[in-house]
Amino acid sequence: MLHVLAAIAISGIVPFDMAGQKPRDLAKLDACKILTSADLAAATKRRVIRSAGGEVHCTYVLEAPQGGADTYDFFLLEASMVQALLSVNTPAQKGTPVPGLWSEAYVGPAVGSKQLRLIALQKGDMGIEIQGPNKDVLIALGKLAASRLK
C-alpha cells in the first residue's frame, strides 16, 4: 500500500477537488494512542504480545488461536493520497464498501499480502488503513479509530 501511495505522490496524481482544503496535520497524532493495545485485545478477544510504533503507524502482535501470532497494522494517511489511490483502483481492488465509515471505506485483500485491509477516507481531512487477518475486527477497529479522530 505504501509503495502505491508513494508512486501516486511522485506521479503528481492528486484530485483537483482537494485544492483549497486544509488536511489534518498527521505529525500531531500518534497511531498507538488512537488505537491502543487494549482496543486490539477487546476487539480480537486475544492477548496483545507487543505493540510498537507511534506517529503515523502502529503495529500490534497478538496471540493466534492455534499458537503463533497474528499481526495488525494501523496507518494514518494523507487524505489526498488515499483519494488518489481510490480513484485509480477498480471496484475489485477497493474491496467491499463499509457504509457509515467516513466519506468512503472499503475492506478487502491487502496488495502483496495474505492479510486483509480496511481503508477509509475522510475527504479533505485524512485517511486510515488497518491491515490484519479478520474482516469484522478491521471494521470494528476502523469505526473506533474514526470515532476518536473526530
Buried (B, 14 or more C-beta within 10 A) or exposed (E): BEEBBEEBBEEEBBEEEBEEEEBBEBEEBBBBEBBBBEBBBBBBEBEBBEBEBEEBBBBBBBBBEEEEEBBBBBBBBBBBBBBBBBEEBEEEBBBEEBEEBBBBBBBBEBEEEEBBBBBBBBBBBBBBBBBBBBBEBBBBBBBBBBEEBE
